[in-house]
Amino acid sequence: MRLEVENLSVGYGDVSVVRGVDLHLEVGEAVCLVGPNGAGKTTTLRGIMGLTKPTSGAVRWDGTDHASKAAWSRAHSGIALVPEGRHVFGPLTVGENLEVAVRAVGGKRIGARIDAAMDRFPRLRERRGQLAGLLSGGEQQMLAIARALVQEPRLLVIDEMSLGLAPVIYEQVGEAVRGLVSDGLGVLMVEQNAALAMSLCSRGYLMSGGEILLGGTVEEMSHEDAVAHLYFGAV
């Protein structure tokens, strides 16, 4: 299965934010979209996921163009989103958060799906009966990823995984993501922390000003002057 984004443009009202974005991803690989604040990374994800309707372009998943379809069509086709800011259901327990996610996609084997997600994040098993709003930031991020995993996606889209987390915590979460990719899941990651993203991904795209500036393997990107310029203020 393959995600192909072609000439994607996304805006708000009359304001164009993202223009002519091209990227692709195969199931079983991790790809990052990196860039400074305001580059258009999250808007690109919103266009891919259907949360903001693209003004032009295609979002093909397994050969079907979803660009003009409702956001729920992605979830039912095997794409799951881990949103920026986590957005767990605070008044519900950890277990209830996961059960709601399974039922939202009409999934069966609820208990087995929840157990599989908790195997990825054993701390969630310990917190199963705790209200999600009382979890630490790292535990909420684990829950947000687990909530996506119980949908049994083929592609996981993660927006700013490290936001607000201590290094030791996002490294733990990153290790879980590595395991998912090793098991054949595709991961598209938007991340301002370029070092973290490139440690988890095999390929990446650099974005600035609403456009893709370059793409390639993480090794190729790490030697590009443009990356250093954007991240160290020489733009």
DRENPA-3360 file (N, C-alpha, C; in nm, 2 decimals, always signed):
BEGIN
1 = MRLEVENL = +0.08/-0.12/+0.00/+0.00/+0.00/+0.00/+0.09/+0.12/+0.00 ~ +0.04/+0.23/-0.06/+0.12/+0.35/-0.08/+0.03/+0.48/-0.06 ~ +0.09/+0.58/+0.00/+0.03/+0.71/+0.01/+0.11/+0.80/-0.09 ~ +0.03/+0.86/-0.18/+0.08/+0.95/-0.28/+0.01/+1.09/-0.27 ~ +0.09/+1.19/-0.23/+0.03/+1.33/-0.23/+0.09/+1.40/-0.35 ~ +0.01/+1.46/-0.43/+0.05/+1.52/-0.55/+0.00/+1.66/-0.56 ~ +0.08/+1.76/-0.57/+0.05/+1.90/-0.60/-0.06/+1.95/-0.50 ~ -0.04/+1.91/-0.38/-0.14/+1.95/-0.27/-0.13/+2.09/-0.23;
9 = SVGYGDVS = -0.24/+2.16/-0.24/-0.24/+2.30/-0.19/-0.36/+2.31/-0.09 ~ -0.33/+2.38/+0.02/-0.43/+2.39/+0.13/-0.43/+2.54/+0.18 ~ -0.54/+2.59/+0.21/-0.55/+2.73/+0.27/-0.67/+2.74/+0.36 ~ -0.68/+2.86/+0.41/-0.79/+2.90/+0.50/-0.86/+3.02/+0.44 ~ -0.98/+3.01/+0.39/-1.04/+3.12/+0.32/-0.96/+3.16/+0.20 ~ -0.93/+3.28/+0.19/-0.85/+3.33/+0.07/-0.70/+3.32/+0.09 ~ -0.66/+3.27/+0.20/-0.52/+3.26/+0.24/-0.46/+3.13/+0.20 ~ -0.36/+3.12/+0.11/-0.30/+3.00/+0.07/-0.18/+2.97/+0.17;
17 = VVRGVDLH = -0.18/+2.86/+0.23/-0.08/+2.83/+0.33/+0.02/+2.72/+0.28 ~ -0.03/+2.62/+0.21/+0.05/+2.52/+0.16/+0.03/+2.51/+0.01 ~ +0.14/+2.50/-0.07/+0.13/+2.50/-0.22/+0.22/+2.39/-0.28 ~ +0.15/+2.32/-0.37/+0.22/+2.22/-0.45/+0.30/+2.12/-0.38 ~ +0.25/+2.06/-0.28/+0.33/+1.96/-0.20/+0.32/+1.83/-0.27 ~ +0.43/+1.77/-0.29/+0.44/+1.63/-0.34/+0.52/+1.55/-0.24 ~ +0.47/+1.43/-0.20/+0.54/+1.34/-0.11/+0.48/+1.20/-0.13 ~ +0.55/+1.10/-0.09/+0.50/+0.96/-0.10/+0.55/+0.88/+0.01;
25 = LEVGEAVC = +0.49/+0.77/+0.04/+0.52/+0.68/+0.15/+0.47/+0.54/+0.12 ~ +0.56/+0.44/+0.15/+0.52/+0.30/+0.13/+0.49/+0.25/+0.27 ~ +0.39/+0.16/+0.28/+0.37/+0.09/+0.41/+0.50/+0.01/+0.45 ~ +0.54/+0.03/+0.57/+0.66/-0.04/+0.62/+0.78/+0.05/+0.62 ~ +0.76/+0.18/+0.59/+0.86/+0.28/+0.61/+0.82/+0.40/+0.69 ~ +0.91/+0.47/+0.75/+0.88/+0.59/+0.83/+0.94/+0.71/+0.75 ~ +0.86/+0.81/+0.73/+0.89/+0.93/+0.66/+0.86/+1.05/+0.74 ~ +0.95/+1.15/+0.75/+0.93/+1.27/+0.83/+0.91/+1.39/+0.74;
33 = LVGPNGAG = +0.83/+1.48/+0.79/+0.81/+1.61/+0.73/+0.86/+1.71/+0.84 ~ +0.97/+1.77/+0.81/+1.04/+1.86/+0.91/+1.04/+2.00/+0.86 ~ +1.06/+2.10/+0.95/+1.07/+2.24/+0.91/+1.05/+2.32/+1.03 ~ +1.08/+2.45/+1.03/+1.06/+2.54/+1.14/+0.91/+2.57/+1.17 ~ +0.89/+2.64/+1.28/+0.75/+2.68/+1.31/+0.70/+2.77/+1.19 ~ +0.57/+2.74/+1.16/+0.51/+2.82/+1.05/+0.54/+2.77/+0.91 ~ +0.61/+2.66/+0.90/+0.65/+2.61/+0.77/+0.53/+2.56/+0.69 ~ +0.42/+2.52/+0.76/+0.30/+2.46/+0.69/+0.29/+2.31/+0.71;
41 = KTTTLRGI = +0.37/+2.25/+0.80/+0.37/+2.11/+0.82/+0.23/+2.06/+0.87 ~ +0.18/+2.12/+0.98/+0.05/+2.07/+1.03/-0.06/+2.10/+0.93 ~ -0.06/+2.21/+0.86/-0.16/+2.23/+0.76/-0.15/+2.13/+0.65 ~ -0.03/+2.08/+0.61/-0.02/+1.98/+0.51/-0.09/+1.85/+0.56 ~ -0.06/+1.81/+0.69/-0.13/+1.70/+0.75/-0.28/+1.71/+0.75 ~ -0.33/+1.83/+0.78/-0.47/+1.85/+0.79/-0.53/+1.83/+0.65 ~ -0.46/+1.87/+0.55/-0.50/+1.85/+0.41/-0.50/+1.70/+0.37 ~ -0.40/+1.63/+0.41/-0.39/+1.49/+0.39/-0.50/+1.41/+0.46;
49 = MGLTKPTS = -0.53/+1.45/+0.58/-0.63/+1.38/+0.66/-0.77/+1.43/+0.64 ~ -0.79/+1.53/+0.56/-0.92/+1.58/+0.53/-0.98/+1.67/+0.64 ~ -0.90/+1.71/+0.73/-0.95/+1.80/+0.84/-0.96/+1.94/+0.78 ~ -0.88/+1.98/+0.68/-0.90/+2.10/+0.61/-0.90/+2.06/+0.46 ~ -1.01/+2.10/+0.39/-1.02/+2.06/+0.25/-0.92/+2.12/+0.16 ~ -0.84/+2.04/+0.09/-0.75/+2.10/-0.01/-0.81/+2.18/-0.11 ~ -0.74/+2.28/-0.16/-0.79/+2.37/-0.27/-0.75/+2.30/-0.40 ~ -0.65/+2.22/-0.40/-0.62/+2.15/-0.52/-0.52/+2.03/-0.49;
57 = GAVRWDGT = -0.51/+1.94/-0.58/-0.42/+1.83/-0.56/-0.49/+1.70/-0.53 ~ -0.41/+1.59/-0.52/-0.46/+1.46/-0.49/-0.39/+1.40/-0.36 ~ -0.47/+1.32/-0.29/-0.42/+1.24/-0.18/-0.46/+1.10/-0.20 ~ -0.37/+1.02/-0.26/-0.41/+0.88/-0.30/-0.36/+0.79/-0.20 ~ -0.44/+0.70/-0.15/-0.41/+0.60/-0.06/-0.46/+0.46/-0.11 ~ -0.36/+0.37/-0.14/-0.40/+0.25/-0.20/-0.47/+0.26/-0.33 ~ -0.43/+0.37/-0.41/-0.49/+0.39/-0.54/-0.62/+0.47/-0.54 ~ -0.67/+0.51/-0.43/-0.80/+0.59/-0.42/-0.77/+0.73/-0.38;
65 = DHASKAAW = -0.82/+0.83/-0.45/-0.80/+0.97/-0.42/-0.90/+1.01/-0.31 ~ -0.85/+1.05/-0.19/-0.94/+1.09/-0.08/-0.94/+1.24/-0.07 ~ -0.88/+1.32/-0.16/-0.87/+1.46/-0.14/-1.01/+1.53/-0.12 ~ -1.11/+1.48/-0.19/-1.24/+1.55/-0.18/-1.33/+1.47/-0.09 ~ -1.28/+1.37/-0.02/-1.37/+1.29/+0.07/-1.37/+1.34/+0.21 ~ -1.47/+1.30/+0.29/-1.47/+1.34/+0.43/-1.36/+1.28/+0.51 ~ -1.32/+1.34/+0.62/-1.21/+1.29/+0.70/-1.23/+1.15/+0.75 ~ -1.35/+1.11/+0.78/-1.37/+0.97/+0.83/-1.33/+0.87/+0.73;
73 = SRAHSGIA = -1.33/+0.90/+0.60/-1.30/+0.80/+0.50/-1.15/+0.75/+0.52 ~ -1.06/+0.84/+0.57/-0.93/+0.79/+0.59/-0.92/+0.69/+0.70 ~ -0.99/+0.71/+0.81/-0.99/+0.62/+0.92/-1.04/+0.48/+0.88 ~ -1.15/+0.48/+0.80/-1.21/+0.35/+0.75/-1.12/+0.29/+0.64 ~ -1.03/+0.36/+0.59/-0.94/+0.30/+0.48/-0.81/+0.25/+0.54 ~ -0.78/+0.27/+0.67/-0.66/+0.22/+0.73/-0.56/+0.33/+0.76 ~ -0.60/+0.46/+0.77/-0.51/+0.56/+0.82/-0.56/+0.61/+0.95 ~ -0.47/+0.62/+1.05/-0.50/+0.67/+1.18/-0.41/+0.79/+1.22;
81 = LVPEGRHV = -0.47/+0.89/+1.28/-0.40/+1.02/+1.32/-0.38/+1.02/+1.46 ~ -0.25/+1.06/+1.50/-0.22/+1.10/+1.63/-0.20/+1.25/+1.63 ~ -0.30/+1.33/+1.68/-0.30/+1.47/+1.66/-0.20/+1.55/+1.75 ~ -0.16/+1.66/+1.70/-0.08/+1.75/+1.79/-0.15/+1.79/+1.91 ~ -0.09/+1.78/+2.03/-0.15/+1.81/+2.15/-0.23/+1.70/+2.22 ~ -0.22/+1.58/+2.15/-0.27/+1.45/+2.21/-0.43/+1.45/+2.21 ~ -0.50/+1.54/+2.27/-0.64/+1.55/+2.27/-0.71/+1.42/+2.32 ~ -0.66/+1.36/+2.43/-0.72/+1.25/+2.49/-0.85/+1.29/+2.55;
89 = FGPLTVGE = -0.94/+1.20/+2.58/-1.07/+1.23/+2.65/-1.05/+1.23/+2.80 ~ -1.02/+1.34/+2.85/-0.98/+1.35/+2.99/-1.08/+1.29/+3.09 ~ -1.21/+1.31/+3.08/-1.30/+1.25/+3.17/-1.32/+1.10/+3.16 ~ -1.26/+1.04/+3.06/-1.27/+0.89/+3.05/-1.14/+0.83/+3.10 ~ -1.15/+0.70/+3.13/-1.04/+0.63/+3.17/-0.95/+0.59/+3.05 ~ -0.83/+0.54/+3.08/-0.75/+0.50/+2.97/-0.82/+0.39/+2.89 ~ -0.87/+0.29/+2.96/-0.94/+0.18/+2.89/-1.06/+0.23/+2.80 ~ -1.13/+0.33/+2.86/-1.25/+0.38/+2.79/-1.21/+0.46/+2.66;
97 = NLEVAVRA = -1.10/+0.53/+2.67/-1.04/+0.60/+2.56/-1.02/+0.51/+2.44 ~ -0.96/+0.39/+2.48/-0.92/+0.30/+2.37/-1.05/+0.23/+2.32 ~ -1.14/+0.20/+2.40/-1.27/+0.13/+2.36/-1.35/+0.23/+2.26 ~ -1.35/+0.35/+2.30/-1.42/+0.45/+2.21/-1.36/+0.45/+2.07 ~ -1.22/+0.44/+2.06/-1.16/+0.45/+1.94/-1.19/+0.33/+1.85 ~ -1.19/+0.21/+1.92/-1.23/+0.09/+1.84/-1.37/+0.10/+1.79 ~ -1.46/+0.14/+1.87/-1.60/+0.15/+1.83/-1.62/+0.25/+1.72 ~ -1.54/+0.36/+1.72/-1.56/+0.47/+1.62/-1.54/+0.42/+1.48;
105 = VGGKRIGA = -1.45/+0.32/+1.46/-1.43/+0.26/+1.33/-1.51/+0.13/+1.30 ~ -1.60/+0.10/+1.39/-1.68/-0.02/+1.37/-1.60/-0.15/+1.40 ~ -1.49/-0.14/+1.48/-1.41/-0.25/+1.50/-1.46/-0.36/+1.59 ~ -1.42/-0.48/+1.57/-1.46/-0.59/+1.65/-1.34/-0.63/+1.73 ~ -1.35/-0.74/+1.81/-1.23/-0.79/+1.89/-1.18/-0.67/+1.98 ~ -1.27/-0.61/+2.05/-1.23/-0.49/+2.12/-1.12/-0.52/+2.23 ~ -1.14/-0.63/+2.30/-1.05/-0.66/+2.41/-0.91/-0.69/+2.35 ~ -0.91/-0.77/+2.24/-0.78/-0.81/+2.18/-0.71/-0.69/+2.12;
113 = RIDAAMDR = -0.78/-0.59/+2.07/-0.71/-0.47/+2.01/-0.65/-0.39/+2.13 ~ -0.73/-0.37/+2.23/-0.68/-0.30/+2.35/-0.56/-0.36/+2.41 ~ -0.56/-0.49/+2.42/-0.45/-0.57/+2.48/-0.32/-0.55/+2.39 ~ -0.34/-0.55/+2.26/-0.23/-0.54/+2.17/-0.17/-0.40/+2.18 ~ -0.25/-0.30/+2.19/-0.20/-0.16/+2.21/-0.13/-0.14/+2.34 ~ -0.18/-0.21/+2.44/-0.12/-0.19/+2.58/+0.02/-0.27/+2.58 ~ +0.03/-0.38/+2.50/+0.16/-0.45/+2.49/+0.27/-0.35/+2.44 ~ +0.23/-0.26/+2.36/+0.33/-0.16/+2.31/+0.36/-0.06/+2.42;
121 = FPRLRERR = +0.27/-0.03/+2.50/+0.29/+0.07/+2.61/+0.24/+0.01/+2.74 ~ +0.33/-0.07/+2.81/+0.29/-0.14/+2.93/+0.24/-0.04/+3.04 ~ +0.29/+0.08/+3.04/+0.25/+0.18/+3.14/+0.10/+0.20/+3.13 ~ +0.05/+0.20/+3.01/-0.10/+0.22/+3.00/-0.18/+0.10/+3.07 ~ -0.12/-0.01/+3.07/-0.19/-0.13/+3.13/-0.20/-0.10/+3.28 ~ -0.09/-0.04/+3.34/-0.09/-0.01/+3.48/-0.19/+0.10/+3.51 ~ -0.22/+0.19/+3.41/-0.31/+0.30/+3.43/-0.45/+0.28/+3.37 ~ -0.48/+0.16/+3.34/-0.60/+0.13/+3.26/-0.72/+0.20/+3.32;
129 = GQLAGLLS = -0.74/+0.19/+3.45/-0.86/+0.25/+3.52/-0.85/+0.39/+3.56 ~ -0.73/+0.46/+3.52/-0.71/+0.60/+3.56/-0.77/+0.69/+3.46 ~ -0.82/+0.81/+3.51/-0.88/+0.91/+3.41/-0.76/+0.96/+3.33 ~ -0.79/+0.97/+3.20/-0.68/+1.02/+3.11/-0.63/+1.16/+3.14 ~ -0.72/+1.24/+3.19/-0.69/+1.38/+3.22/-0.59/+1.39/+3.33 ~ -0.57/+1.28/+3.41/-0.48/+1.28/+3.52/-0.34/+1.22/+3.49 ~ -0.32/+1.17/+3.36/-0.20/+1.12/+3.32/-0.09/+1.22/+3.30 ~ +0.03/+1.19/+3.31/+0.14/+1.28/+3.27/+0.14/+1.30/+3.12;
137 = GGEQQMLA = +0.21/+1.41/+3.08/+0.22/+1.44/+2.93/+0.27/+1.32/+2.85 ~ +0.37/+1.25/+2.90/+0.42/+1.14/+2.83/+0.32/+1.02/+2.82 ~ +0.25/+1.00/+2.93/+0.15/+0.89/+2.93/+0.03/+0.93/+2.84 ~ +0.00/+1.05/+2.83/-0.11/+1.09/+2.74/-0.06/+1.07/+2.59 ~ +0.07/+1.10/+2.57/+0.11/+1.08/+2.43/+0.11/+0.93/+2.40 ~ +0.15/+0.84/+2.49/+0.14/+0.70/+2.47/-0.01/+0.66/+2.44 ~ -0.10/+0.72/+2.52/-0.24/+0.69/+2.50/-0.29/+0.74/+2.36 ~ -0.25/+0.85/+2.32/-0.29/+0.90/+2.19/-0.24/+0.81/+2.08;
145 = IARALVQE = -0.12/+0.76/+2.09/-0.07/+0.66/+1.99/-0.15/+0.53/+2.00 ~ -0.17/+0.48/+2.12/-0.24/+0.36/+2.14/-0.38/+0.37/+2.09 ~ -0.44/+0.48/+2.11/-0.58/+0.51/+2.06/-0.59/+0.50/+1.91 ~ -0.48/+0.54/+1.84/-0.47/+0.52/+1.70/-0.45/+0.37/+1.66 ~ -0.37/+0.31/+1.74/-0.33/+0.17/+1.70/-0.45/+0.07/+1.72 ~ -0.54/+0.10/+1.81/-0.65/+0.00/+1.82/-0.74/+0.01/+1.70 ~ -0.72/+0.10/+1.61/-0.80/+0.11/+1.49/-0.74/+0.01/+1.38 ~ -0.62/-0.05/+1.42/-0.55/-0.14/+1.33/-0.52/-0.08/+1.20;
153 = PRLLVIDE = -0.45/+0.04/+1.20/-0.42/+0.11/+1.07/-0.31/+0.04/+1.00 ~ -0.29/+0.08/+0.87/-0.17/+0.04/+0.80/-0.08/+0.16/+0.79 ~ -0.13/+0.28/+0.81/-0.05/+0.40/+0.81/-0.09/+0.48/+0.93 ~ +0.01/+0.52/+1.01/+0.00/+0.61/+1.13/+0.06/+0.74/+1.10 ~ -0.02/+0.85/+1.12/+0.02/+0.98/+1.09/+0.03/+1.05/+1.23 ~ +0.15/+1.10/+1.26/+0.18/+1.16/+1.39/+0.22/+1.30/+1.38 ~ +0.15/+1.39/+1.45/+0.18/+1.53/+1.44/+0.25/+1.58/+1.57 ~ +0.37/+1.62/+1.56/+0.45/+1.67/+1.67/+0.45/+1.58/+1.80;
161 = MSLGLAPV = +0.51/+1.47/+1.78/+0.51/+1.37/+1.88/+0.59/+1.41/+2.01 ~ +0.69/+1.49/+1.99/+0.78/+1.53/+2.10/+0.73/+1.66/+2.17 ~ +0.63/+1.72/+2.12/+0.59/+1.85/+2.18/+0.56/+1.84/+2.33 ~ +0.63/+1.92/+2.40/+0.61/+1.93/+2.55/+0.66/+1.81/+2.63 ~ +0.73/+1.72/+2.57/+0.78/+1.61/+2.64/+0.93/+1.62/+2.67 ~ +0.97/+1.56/+2.79/+1.11/+1.56/+2.82/+1.18/+1.46/+2.73 ~ +1.31/+1.48/+2.70/+1.38/+1.39/+2.61/+1.37/+1.25/+2.65 ~ +1.38/+1.21/+2.77/+1.38/+1.07/+2.81/+1.25/+1.01/+2.78;
169 = IYEQVGEA = +1.14/+1.09/+2.78/+1.00/+1.04/+2.75/+0.99/+1.02/+2.60 ~ +1.03/+1.12/+2.52/+1.00/+1.11/+2.38/+1.10/+1.01/+2.32 ~ +1.21/+0.98/+2.38/+1.29/+0.87/+2.33/+1.22/+0.73/+2.36 ~ +1.15/+0.72/+2.47/+1.08/+0.60/+2.50/+0.96/+0.58/+2.40 ~ +0.89/+0.69/+2.37/+0.78/+0.68/+2.27/+0.84/+0.65/+2.13 ~ +0.95/+0.71/+2.10/+1.02/+0.69/+1.97/+1.06/+0.55/+1.95 ~ +1.10/+0.48/+2.06/+1.14/+0.34/+2.05/+1.02/+0.25/+2.02 ~ +0.90/+0.29/+2.07/+0.78/+0.22/+2.04/+0.75/+0.24/+1.89;
177 = VRGLVSDG = +0.77/+0.36/+1.84/+0.74/+0.38/+1.70/+0.83/+0.30/+1.61 ~ +0.96/+0.29/+1.65/+1.05/+0.21/+1.57/+1.00/+0.06/+1.56 ~ +0.95/+0.01/+1.67/+0.90/-0.12/+1.67/+0.78/-0.14/+1.58 ~ +0.69/-0.04/+1.57/+0.58/-0.04/+1.48/+0.62/-0.05/+1.34 ~ +0.72/+0.03/+1.30/+0.77/+0.03/+1.17/+0.84/-0.10/+1.13 ~ +0.91/-0.16/+1.23/+0.97/-0.29/+1.21/+0.87/-0.40/+1.18 ~ +0.75/-0.38/+1.24/+0.64/-0.48/+1.22/+0.56/-0.45/+1.10 ~ +0.60/-0.35/+1.02/+0.54/-0.33/+0.89/+0.44/-0.22/+0.88;
185 = LGVLMVEQ = +0.43/-0.13/+0.98/+0.33/-0.02/+0.98/+0.40/+0.10/+0.91 ~ +0.33/+0.17/+0.83/+0.38/+0.29/+0.77/+0.36/+0.41/+0.87 ~ +0.46/+0.50/+0.87/+0.45/+0.61/+0.96/+0.49/+0.74/+0.89 ~ +0.40/+0.84/+0.89/+0.43/+0.97/+0.84/+0.43/+1.06/+0.96 ~ +0.54/+1.13/+0.99/+0.57/+1.20/+1.11/+0.60/+1.35/+1.08 ~ +0.51/+1.44/+1.13/+0.55/+1.58/+1.13/+0.61/+1.61/+1.26 ~ +0.73/+1.68/+1.25/+0.81/+1.69/+1.38/+0.90/+1.81/+1.36 ~ +0.89/+1.90/+1.46/+0.99/+2.02/+1.46/+1.12/+1.98/+1.51;
193 = NAALAMSL = +1.13/+1.87/+1.59/+1.26/+1.82/+1.64/+1.32/+1.73/+1.53 ~ +1.40/+1.80/+1.44/+1.45/+1.73/+1.33/+1.54/+1.61/+1.37 ~ +1.62/+1.63/+1.47/+1.71/+1.52/+1.51/+1.63/+1.39/+1.55 ~ +1.53/+1.41/+1.63/+1.44/+1.30/+1.67/+1.38/+1.24/+1.54 ~ +1.32/+1.32/+1.46/+1.25/+1.27/+1.34/+1.35/+1.19/+1.25 ~ +1.47/+1.24/+1.23/+1.56/+1.17/+1.14/+1.62/+1.04/+1.21 ~ +1.61/+1.03/+1.34/+1.66/+0.91/+1.41/+1.56/+0.80/+1.39 ~ +1.43/+0.84/+1.36/+1.32/+0.74/+1.36/+1.29/+0.70/+1.21;
201 = CSRGYLMS = +1.32/+0.79/+1.12/+1.27/+0.77/+0.98/+1.39/+0.74/+0.88 ~ +1.35/+0.68/+0.77/+1.45/+0.65/+0.67/+1.46/+0.76/+0.56 ~ +1.34/+0.83/+0.54/+1.34/+0.93/+0.45/+1.27/+1.05/+0.51 ~ +1.29/+1.17/+0.44/+1.22/+1.29/+0.49/+1.21/+1.40/+0.39 ~ +1.13/+1.50/+0.42/+1.11/+1.61/+0.34/+1.12/+1.74/+0.43 ~ +1.19/+1.84/+0.37/+1.21/+1.96/+0.44/+1.11/+2.07/+0.39 ~ +1.04/+2.13/+0.48/+0.94/+2.22/+0.44/+0.96/+2.36/+0.50 ~ +0.94/+2.47/+0.42/+0.95/+2.60/+0.47/+0.86/+2.69/+0.38;
209 = GGEILLGG = +0.79/+2.79/+0.44/+0.71/+2.88/+0.36/+0.60/+2.81/+0.28 ~ +0.55/+2.70/+0.34/+0.44/+2.63/+0.27/+0.48/+2.55/+0.15 ~ +0.61/+2.52/+0.13/+0.65/+2.44/+0.02/+0.76/+2.34/+0.06 ~ +0.77/+2.23/-0.01/+0.87/+2.14/+0.01/+1.00/+2.19/-0.06 ~ +1.10/+2.20/+0.02/+1.23/+2.25/-0.04/+1.32/+2.14/-0.09 ~ +1.32/+2.02/-0.02/+1.40/+1.91/-0.06/+1.35/+1.79/+0.00 ~ +1.38/+1.67/-0.05/+1.35/+1.54/+0.01/+1.46/+1.44/-0.03 ~ +1.46/+1.34/+0.05/+1.56/+1.23/+0.03/+1.58/+1.15/+0.15;
217 = TVEEMSHE = +1.68/+1.06/+0.15/+1.71/+0.98/+0.27/+1.75/+1.07/+0.38 ~ +1.74/+1.03/+0.50/+1.78/+1.11/+0.61/+1.93/+1.14/+0.61 ~ +2.01/+1.05/+0.55/+2.15/+1.07/+0.53/+2.18/+1.18/+0.44 ~ +2.10/+1.18/+0.32/+2.12/+1.29/+0.23/+2.08/+1.42/+0.28 ~ +1.96/+1.42/+0.36/+1.92/+1.55/+0.41/+2.01/+1.61/+0.52 ~ +2.07/+1.52/+0.60/+2.16/+1.57/+0.70/+2.28/+1.64/+0.65 ~ +2.31/+1.62/+0.52/+2.43/+1.69/+0.46/+2.39/+1.81/+0.38 ~ +2.26/+1.84/+0.37/+2.21/+1.95/+0.29/+2.23/+2.08/+0.37;
225 = DAVAHLYF = +2.28/+2.18/+0.31/+2.30/+2.31/+0.38/+2.17/+2.37/+0.42 ~ +2.06/+2.34/+0.34/+1.93/+2.40/+0.36/+1.88/+2.36/+0.50 ~ +1.90/+2.24/+0.54/+1.86/+2.19/+0.67/+1.92/+2.27/+0.78 ~ +2.05/+2.28/+0.78/+2.12/+2.36/+0.88/+2.08/+2.51/+0.88 ~ +2.06/+2.56/+0.76/+2.02/+2.70/+0.75/+1.89/+2.73/+0.82 ~ +1.79/+2.64/+0.80/+1.66/+2.65/+0.86/+1.66/+2.63/+1.01 ~ +1.74/+2.54/+1.05/+1.74/+2.51/+1.19/+1.83/+2.59/+1.28 ~ +1.92/+2.66/+1.22/+2.02/+2.74/+1.29/+2.02/+2.88/+1.26;
233 = GAV = +1.91/+2.93/+1.19/+1.89/+3.07/+1.18/+1.96/+3.14/+1.07 ~ +2.01/+3.06/+0.97/+2.08/+3.13/+0.86/+2.00/+3.15/+0.74 ~ +1.87/+3.16/+0.75/+1.78/+3.17/+0.64/+1.77/+3.32/+0.60;
% end
